[in-house]
Amino acid sequence: MAGASVSAGAGERLLEALVRTAQQASPAELPTVLERYAEAMGMGRAIVYLADLQQRVLLPLVEGEPDLEVDASLAGWAYRTNSLRVEEDTSGGLTLWLPLVDGAERLGVLELRMETLDGVKLWRCRTIASLLALIITSKRTYSDTFAQRMRTRPMQLPTEMLRAFLPPRSIGTGRVVSTAVLEPAYELGGDAFDHSFTEDFLHATILDAMGHDLASGLATSVAMAGCRNARRTGADLAKLVATVDQALAKWLPDQFCTGIFAQLHMPTGVLQWSNCGHPAPLLIRGQRLLDKALERASEPPLGLPASLAGGPRQVHETSLEPGDRILLYTDGVVESRDEGGEQFGLERFTDYIIRSTAAGQNAPEVLRLLIHAILGHRHNELSDDATILMIEWRPPGQ
């Protein structure tokens, strides 16, 4: 059956049946539904692999299949590069590895095995992968099955609470990509990021709460909720920051956090931001860091009473050029020290991004490699949370 051809009409009907059945299936039933469709289409085995939280291994949804290393497998190559990989197996058949991507968010890969491959079958394979990415994204919002499969060890309670508020790692349109990473993945304390779209704007936030416990995670969660509440009522940036300030001062008067709130007008590249006691954003243009380009007068952290805040928050503005990258980060990134006491440092941080981008890595892959380098600097034992969010503005035609 694996080598049999399927007519165009029959293929379309089977594709429709896959979508309808997969939408109704539970996450546990999804592999069986996919297997049934692949067999009917004249393909062999079909297996979904999801990337773990740290993007080191690809974990199969079905039992009995091996985990695959992201950095040492063809499946990992497909994941890292968002591209198709094909290999010939020992029996003379073909194995296809297709990335599972929803917008800019990399979910994992799809493995398909078959005896032959032509243009029509390849189109169907790509279509299956695209549909599966959408289906998995929709189902993981209300199912713990995917969350369980993407973890390689137990998660601490404060981290569980904080991660419940986090958006996807990466979001994007044809004009902009925003992507983030944060560690330690299972013991996160008070760091967090947020990004979303409204109309023609990308909204991005990074937060770092005082402490490294449940209270710090709660402060970050309140700050994110305040940010989203203001954003969804149409508040401008100054009002948004004031809302977060008031929420923290009212509900958690003994807690405070630093943060940056940014808005990028995607058609024009106009960036506005407000910095509340946080390390200044960085601007990389071309292959170099523009030193202190976005550094402004320091302001106090979020959550201080109005009498201590020193007046309204300042909103700054600049115009980006096509290809510019904006970096928001927490101090745990550059202050991470090795056993000799040497910091990872700002220069190494930005140089790594510049070199990875010059090597052709996509934005999510650049940050994946960078956070692993930071972890390696500390032998996978960070003394503080490390969070990075990168915005890349690439308007059409540029």
C-alpha positions in Angstrom: 0.0 0.0 0.0 2.9 2.3 0.8 3.7 2.7 -2.9 0.2 3.0 -4.2 -0.9 6.3 -5.8 -4.0 8.1 -4.8 -6.0 10.2 -7.2 -6.3 14.0 -6.7 -10.0 13.8 -5.8 -9.5 10.9 -3.4 -6.6 12.7 -1.8 -8.6 15.8 -1.2 -11.4 13.8 0.4 -8.9 12.0 2.6 -7.3 15.3 3.6 -10.7 16.7 4.6 -11.4 13.5 6.6 -8.1 13.9 8.4 -8.9 17.5 9.4 -12.4 16.6 10.6 -11.4 13.5 12.5 -8.3 15.1 14.0 -10.3 18.1 15.3 -12.6 15.7 17.2 -9.8 13.4 18.5 -8.2 13.8 21.9 -4.4 14.4 21.9 -3.9 10.7 22.9 -5.9 9.7 19.8 -4.1 12.0 17.4 -1.3 9.6 16.5 -3.8 6.8 15.6 -5.8 9.2 13.4 -2.6 10.4 11.6 -1.5 6.8 11.1 -4.8 5.8 9.5 -4.7 8.8 7.1 -1.0 8.2 6.1 -1.8 4.5 5.3 -4.8 5.5 3.2 -2.7 8.0 1.3 -0.1 5.3 0.4 2.4 6.4 2.9 4.1 4.3 5.6 4.6 5.3 9.2 3.7 8.8 10.4 5.0 10.0 13.7 4.8 13.4 15.4 7.8 14.6 17.5 7.5 17.6 19.8 10.5 19.7 21.0 11.1 19.6 24.7 11.0 22.9 26.8 14.7 23.4 26.4 14.7 22.5 22.6 17.4 19.9 23.1 15.5 16.8 22.1 12.5 15.8 19.9 10.1 13.6 21.8 7.7 11.2 20.0 3.9 11.4 20.7 3.8 7.6 20.5 5.4 5.1 22.8 8.3 2.9 21.6 10.0 5.4 19.4 13.4 6.9 20.4 14.0 10.5 21.4 16.0 12.4 18.8 18.6 15.0 19.6 17.9 18.4 18.0 21.6 19.0 17.4 22.5 15.5 16.1 19.8 14.2 13.8 18.2 14.8 10.5 14.9 15.4 12.4 16.8 18.1 14.4 18.1 19.6 11.2 14.5 20.0 9.9 13.5 21.6 13.2 16.5 24.0 13.3 16.3 25.2 9.8 12.5 25.0 9.2 13.1 22.9 6.1 12.4 19.5 4.6 14.9 16.7 4.9 14.7 13.4 3.0 16.8 10.3 3.6 16.9 6.8 2.1 16.4 4.0 4.6 18.0 0.6 4.6 15.1 -1.0 2.8 15.3 1.4 -0.1 12.3 3.5 1.0 12.3 7.1 1.9 12.0 8.9 5.2 10.8 12.5 5.2 11.3 15.0 8.1 9.0 18.0 7.9 9.0 20.9 10.4 5.8 21.5 12.4 5.5 25.3 12.5 2.6 27.6 13.4 3.5 31.0 12.2 7.0 31.6 13.7 6.5 29.0 16.5 8.5 25.8 16.0 6.6 22.9 17.6 8.6 19.9 16.4 8.8 17.7 13.3 6.7 15.1 11.4 8.2 11.9 10.2 6.7 10.2 7.2 7.9 7.0 5.5 7.1 5.9 1.9 8.5 3.9 -1.0 8.4 6.7 -3.6 8.0 10.5 -3.7 6.6 12.7 -6.4 5.4 16.3 -6.5 1.8 15.6 -5.6 2.7 13.4 -2.7 5.2 16.0 -1.5 2.5 18.7 -1.6 0.3 16.4 0.5 3.0 15.8 3.0 3.6 19.5 3.4 -0.1 20.1 3.8 -0.4 17.5 6.5 2.5 19.1 8.4 0.8 22.5 8.2 -2.5 21.2 9.3 -1.0 19.2 12.2 0.8 22.3 13.5 -2.5 24.2 13.6 -4.3 21.3 15.3 -1.6 20.7 17.9 -1.5 24.4 18.7 -5.3 24.5 19.2 -5.3 21.4 21.4 -2.4 22.2 23.7 -4.3 25.2 25.1 -6.7 22.8 26.9 -4.8 19.5 27.2 -2.0 18.5 29.5 -0.9 15.6 27.2 1.3 17.8 25.1 2.7 19.6 28.2 3.6 16.3 29.8 5.3 15.1 26.6 7.4 18.2 26.3 8.9 17.9 29.7 12.0 15.8 30.6 11.7 16.2 34.4 9.3 17.6 37.1 8.7 21.3 37.3 8.7 23.4 40.4 5.3 24.9 41.5 6.4 28.6 41.1 7.5 27.9 37.6 4.3 26.0 36.8 2.3 29.1 37.8 4.5 31.5 35.8 4.6 29.3 32.7 0.8 29.3 32.7 0.9 33.0 31.8 3.6 32.8 29.1 2.7 33.1 25.4 4.3 30.9 22.6 8.1 31.3 22.4 7.8 32.9 18.9 5.2 34.9 17.0 5.5 36.5 13.7 4.0 38.0 10.5 5.5 38.8 7.2 6.9 42.0 8.7 8.2 41.1 12.1 9.3 38.2 14.3 9.4 38.2 18.1 11.0 35.3 19.8 12.1 34.5 23.3 13.9 32.0 25.5 14.1 31.7 29.3 16.0 29.5 31.7 16.1 27.6 34.0 13.2 25.9 32.3 12.0 23.9 35.4 13.1 26.2 38.2 12.2 29.6 36.9 11.6 32.3 39.6 10.5 35.8 38.6 11.5 36.3 34.9 8.9 36.4 32.2 8.2 37.7 28.7 5.1 38.6 26.7 4.4 39.4 23.1 1.3 39.8 21.0 -0.3 41.7 18.1 -3.1 44.3 17.9 -3.9 45.9 14.6 -0.6 47.1 13.1 1.4 46.9 16.4 3.6 44.3 18.0 3.6 44.5 21.8 6.6 43.1 23.7 7.4 42.9 27.4 10.1 41.5 29.6 9.9 41.4 33.4 12.2 40.5 36.3 10.7 40.3 39.7 12.5 40.6 43.0 13.4 37.3 44.5 13.2 33.7 43.2 10.2 32.1 44.8 6.4 31.9 44.6 5.9 35.5 45.6 8.2 36.7 42.9 6.4 34.6 40.3 3.1 36.0 41.6 4.4 39.5 41.2 5.4 38.8 37.6 2.0 37.2 36.9 0.2 40.2 38.2 2.3 42.5 36.1 1.6 40.5 33.0 -2.1 40.4 33.8 -2.1 44.2 34.3 -0.3 44.7 31.0 -2.7 42.5 29.0 -5.7 44.1 30.7 -4.6 47.6 29.7 -3.6 46.5 26.2 -6.9 44.9 25.5 -8.8 48.0 26.5 -6.8 50.1 24.0 -4.5 51.8 26.5 -1.5 53.7 25.2 2.0 52.7 26.5 2.0 55.3 29.3 -1.4 54.2 30.6 -0.4 50.5 30.3 2.7 51.0 32.5 0.6 53.0 35.0 -1.9 50.2 35.2 0.9 47.7 36.0 2.4 50.0 38.6 -1.0 50.5 40.3 -1.8 46.7 40.2 1.5 45.8 41.9 1.3 48.6 44.5 -2.3 47.6 45.4 -2.2 43.8 45.4 1.5 43.1 46.2 2.8 46.2 48.1 5.9 44.3 49.3 7.0 43.2 45.9 8.4 45.0 42.9 9.9 44.1 39.5 11.8 45.7 36.7 10.6 45.6 33.1 10.5 47.0 29.6 7.3 47.6 27.7 7.6 48.1 24.0 5.3 48.7 21.0 6.5 48.5 17.4 4.4 50.0 14.6 5.0 47.3 12.0 4.3 49.3 8.8 6.7 52.1 9.7 9.2 50.6 12.1 8.5 53.3 14.8 9.4 51.8 18.2 8.2 53.1 21.5 9.3 51.8 24.9 9.2 52.5 28.6 12.0 51.2 30.8 11.2 50.6 34.4 14.5 50.0 36.2 15.6 47.4 33.7 18.8 46.9 31.6 18.5 49.1 28.5 17.3 47.5 25.3 19.9 46.8 22.7 19.9 47.6 19.0 21.8 45.5 16.4 21.9 47.0 13.0 23.7 45.2 10.2 26.5 43.2 11.8 27.2 45.5 14.8 25.7 46.7 18.1 24.9 50.4 18.2 26.4 51.2 21.5 23.9 52.8 23.9 21.5 53.6 21.1 18.4 52.9 23.2 19.9 53.9 26.6 17.9 56.6 28.4 17.7 58.1 31.9 17.0 55.4 34.5 13.6 55.1 36.1 12.5 53.2 39.3 11.1 49.6 39.2 7.4 48.8 38.8 5.1 48.6 41.9 6.5 51.5 43.9 3.9 53.8 45.5 3.1 56.9 43.5 5.0 59.0 46.1 8.2 57.2 45.4 7.9 56.7 41.6 8.9 60.3 40.9 6.1 61.2 38.4 4.7 59.7 35.2 6.8 57.1 33.3 8.7 58.3 30.3 7.9 56.9 26.9 10.8 56.9 24.4 10.6 56.6 20.6 13.0 55.8 17.7 12.7 54.7 14.1 14.1 51.3 13.1 15.7 50.4 9.8 14.8 47.2 7.9 16.6 44.2 9.4 17.1 45.8 12.8 17.0 43.6 15.8 15.9 44.8 19.3 17.1 42.8 22.3 15.4 42.8 25.7 17.1 40.7 28.4 17.3 40.2 32.1 20.6 40.7 34.1 20.9 36.9 34.6 22.0 36.7 30.9 25.1 38.8 31.0 25.9 38.3 34.8 26.1 34.5 34.5 29.6 33.5 35.7 31.7 30.4 35.1 33.6 28.6 37.9 36.4 31.0 37.5 34.1 34.0 38.1 34.1 35.3 34.5 30.8 36.8 33.4 29.2 35.7 30.1 29.1 39.5 29.5 27.4 41.9 27.1 30.0 41.7 24.4 29.9 37.9 24.2 26.0 38.1 24.3 25.7 40.4 21.3 28.6 38.9 19.4 26.9 35.5 19.6 23.7 36.9 18.1 25.6 38.8 15.3 27.6 35.7 14.3 24.7 33.3 14.4 22.6 35.7 12.3 25.4 36.1 9.8 25.6 32.3 9.5 22.1 32.3 8.3 20.3 31.1 11.4 16.6 32.1 11.8 15.7 34.2 14.8 14.3 31.4 17.0 17.3 29.3 16.3 19.7 32.2 17.1 18.2 32.4 20.6 18.1 28.6 21.1 21.8 28.4 20.4 22.5 31.5 22.6 20.6 30.3 25.7 22.4 26.9 25.4 25.8 28.8 25.2 24.8 30.7 28.4 23.9 27.4 30.1 27.1 25.9 29.0 29.0 28.8 30.5 27.5 27.8 33.8 27.6 24.0 33.3 23.7 24.1 33.1 23.4 25.6 36.6 22.3 29.2 36.5 22.5 31.3 39.6 19.7 33.6 38.3 17.0 33.5 35.8 18.1 34.3 32.2 15.5 35.6 29.7 16.0 37.1 26.2 13.4 38.5 23.8 14.5 39.5 20.3 12.4 41.5 17.8 13.4 41.4 14.1 11.8 43.9 11.8 11.8 43.0 8.2 9.1 44.9 6.2 8.1 43.4 2.8 10.4 44.1 -0.1 13.4 44.6 2.1 
